[in-house]
Amino acid sequence: MDDRRKETRRRFSAFTPVYDLFPRTLLGFLGDLNMRGALVIGKNLTTINKETILEIIFPGELADITVVPVTIPARIAWCRADEPSQSYII
């Protein structure tokens, strides 16, 4: 994927599910993230330009930190097949 982003994204290696809340369905798992966007890797095609609320559930591996799901308004800008892995990049 060519990278035309203006800000550096942080890659995730932990299991971090991302849900579309309208209706509540699993979109996939967080691949990377910055203040302007996120890359989600999922098994299903989704609607482009859909405005929705996303719920991201970060892992709760640190004993001293209470982890709560993060909900954010979002627009799904694009969705395309990732041929080698038979998944979709959202």
C-alpha positions in Angstrom: 0.0 0.0 0.0 1.5 3.4 -0.9 1.6 5.6 2.1 0.3 9.1 1.4 -0.4 9.9 5.1 0.8 13.2 6.6 1.2 11.7 10.1 3.0 8.6 11.2 0.7 5.8 12.3 1.4 3.5 15.2 1.1 -0.2 14.4 -0.7 -2.6 16.7 0.4 -6.1 17.4 -2.1 -6.8 20.2 -5.6 -8.2 19.5 -7.6 -5.0 19.3 -11.2 -5.5 18.0 -13.1 -2.6 16.2 -16.9 -2.6 16.1 -19.3 -0.6 14.0 -22.0 0.4 16.5 -24.8 0.9 13.9 -25.6 -2.0 13.8 -23.1 -3.5 16.3 -20.9 -5.7 14.2 -17.3 -6.6 14.3 -15.5 -4.7 11.5 -12.1 -6.3 12.2 -9.0 -5.7 14.1 -6.9 -2.5 14.5 -3.8 -2.6 12.3 -2.6 1.0 12.9 -3.8 4.3 14.3 -3.0 8.0 14.5 -5.1 11.1 15.3 -6.5 11.3 11.8 -7.4 7.7 11.0 -7.1 4.0 11.5 -6.5 0.9 9.5 -8.8 -2.0 10.3 -8.3 -5.5 8.9 -11.5 -7.5 8.6 -13.1 -10.4 6.8 -16.1 -8.6 5.3 -16.7 -5.8 2.8 -18.2 -2.7 4.3 -20.0 0.4 3.0 -17.8 3.2 1.8 -18.5 6.8 3.0 -20.7 5.4 5.8 -20.8 7.7 8.8 -20.9 5.7 12.0 -19.6 5.3 15.6 -16.7 2.9 16.1 -15.9 1.1 19.3 -12.3 0.1 19.8 -11.5 -2.3 22.7 -7.9 -1.9 23.7 -6.3 -4.8 25.5 -6.3 -4.7 29.3 -2.9 -6.3 30.0 -1.7 -3.7 32.5 -2.8 -4.4 36.0 -2.7 -0.7 37.2 -4.8 0.6 34.3 -8.5 0.3 33.9 -9.3 -0.2 30.2 -12.6 1.1 28.8 -13.8 0.8 25.3 -13.2 3.9 23.2 -16.1 5.2 21.0 -15.4 7.7 18.2 -17.4 9.1 15.3 -16.0 8.0 12.0 -16.4 7.9 8.3 -15.4 4.8 6.4 -13.3 6.3 3.6 -12.4 3.2 1.7 -12.5 -0.6 1.8 -10.6 -2.9 -0.5 -9.5 -6.5 -0.7 -6.1 -7.5 0.5 -5.4 -10.4 -1.9 -2.7 -12.3 -0.2 -4.5 -12.6 3.1 -8.1 -12.9 1.8 -9.2 -10.1 4.1 -10.4 -6.5 3.6 -8.5 -3.3 4.5 -10.8 -0.6 5.8 
